[in-house]
């Protein structure tokens, strides 16, 4: 993966990143079709939960640093 691709993906709004991730997951040939479908269904369900405000997105960097600083990070 090139850094440019990652940088561009991270500029996308969260909903577009989710759709982009779905496309990438769908392109992986190493999983069988049933497992791939289950994962894609899970991603769609989570996306819908955010849209319906039954769930909210969290900032990974903030969460990671919060856990790291509190001593809960297993790699700290």
C-alpha positions in Angstrom: 0.0 0.0 0.0 1.3 3.4 -0.8 1.2 6.2 1.7 -0.5 8.4 -0.9 -3.5 6.0 -1.1 -3.8 5.9 2.7 -3.6 9.7 2.9 -6.3 10.2 0.3 -8.6 7.6 1.9 -8.2 9.3 5.3 -9.4 12.6 3.8 -12.7 11.0 2.9 -15.7 11.6 5.1 -16.4 8.5 7.3 -19.3 7.2 5.3 -17.2 7.3 2.1 -14.3 5.5 3.9 -16.8 2.8 4.9 -17.9 2.3 1.4 -14.3 2.3 0.2 -13.5 -0.4 2.8 -16.5 -2.4 1.6 -15.1 -2.4 -1.9 -11.7 -3.4 -0.7 -13.1 -6.2 1.4 -15.2 -7.4 -1.5 -12.1 -7.7 -3.7 -10.3 -10.1 -1.3 -10.3 -13.5 -2.9 -8.9 -15.5 0.1 -12.2 -15.7 1.9 -15.0 -17.9 0.9 -18.2 -16.2 -0.3 -20.2 -16.9 2.8 -17.6 -15.3 5.1 -17.2 -12.3 2.8 -21.0 -11.8 2.7 -21.2 -12.0 6.5 -18.5 -9.4 6.9 -20.1 -7.1 4.3 -23.5 -7.5 6.0 -21.8 -6.6 9.3 -20.3 -3.4 7.8 -23.6 -2.4 6.3 -25.4 -3.0 9.6 -22.8 -0.9 11.5 -23.0 1.9 8.9 -26.8 1.9 9.2 -26.6 2.0 13.0 -24.5 5.1 12.7 -26.9 6.7 10.2 -29.8 5.8 12.5 -27.9 7.2 15.5 -28.1 3.9 17.3 -24.3 3.9 17.4 -21.6 6.6 17.0 -18.2 6.7 15.5 -15.2 7.2 17.8 -11.8 8.7 16.9 -9.3 5.8 17.0 -6.4 8.1 17.8 -8.1 9.5 20.8 -9.2 6.1 22.0 -5.7 4.6 21.5 -4.0 7.4 23.3 -6.6 7.3 26.1 -6.0 3.6 26.6 -2.2 4.0 26.3 -2.1 6.8 28.8 -4.3 5.0 31.3 -2.1 1.8 31.2 -4.9 -0.3 29.6 -2.9 -0.7 26.3 -1.3 -4.1 26.3 1.7 -2.7 24.4 2.3 0.2 26.7 
